[in-house]
């Protein structure tokens, strides 16, 4: 398909099939597996936290519950992102996955507030401390082991599938591990005669949750605000390696790292026939696609070079 303003721009699409539907199905399978693991971890921590009265364990359980909730949000986003372009969404539905990743921060905010509330109640004496048992350590160590398995699996699949949702979820689970280790240290201190360490650990957990939310929000904001994805200089070098191209400018990229939209202006000889200019633009496109396969669409605007530009 060829289109453009004033008949000069060439829309050189890279079909949605470059990111096959199998990818979205694979991401969904990973999320379902991780969801059930996170649910087991969360239920174990919350149940034992309520039974033992260990506020740090309970808080960490809420943190783990958020992991499961974010998995469900991710599944919704991935399903939407897998839909092909349509009349209302000519650029596809890829950003739904980014929106789903951003929604994780909302869950993190709610769970952080709940953790802070419980910690405040214990620090002010509204909730009486209880004795820390050996079973608390067993539960926490077992859940940390499960989380480490989840992180390794999800990180590997996030890289293989180039998925923001899996990467965001792995980041969140990594914070969960650190908070769980903090809880284990606090439980040891409380068992040694310092019960105040239990609610203090809950405050530390809240900090981990807040930082994880910040990391995810920063990554998704970059995409939603159309921050540059590929260096202009790198793209210019690829374009200028094509014989016959006299120059280029106004190079812009946006999108996610695995689904990039590119548009640029290419200078061609003013006396070059339209058919030759069209063919040369496809050579430029092929070069760019070969070097950066994550480019989903490239819009190339052909124009003569400014006065005085020679090659």
Buried (B, 14 or more C-beta within 10 A) or exposed (E): EEEEEEEEBBBBBBEBEBBEEEBBEBBBEBBEBBBEBBBBBBBBBBBBBEBBBBBBBBBBBBBBBBBBBBBBBBBBBBBBBBBEBEEEBEEBBBBBBBBBBBBBBBBBBEBBEBBBEBBBBBBEEEBEBBEBBEEBBEBBEBBBEBBBEBBEBBBEBBEEBBBBBBBBBBBBBBBBBBBBBBBBEBBBBBBEEEBEBBBBBBBBBBBBBBBBBEBBBEBBEBBBEEEEBBEBEEBBEBBBEBEBBBBBBEBBBBBBBBBBBBBBBBBBBEEBEEEEBBEBBEEBBEBBBEBBEBBBBBBBBBBBBEEEEEE
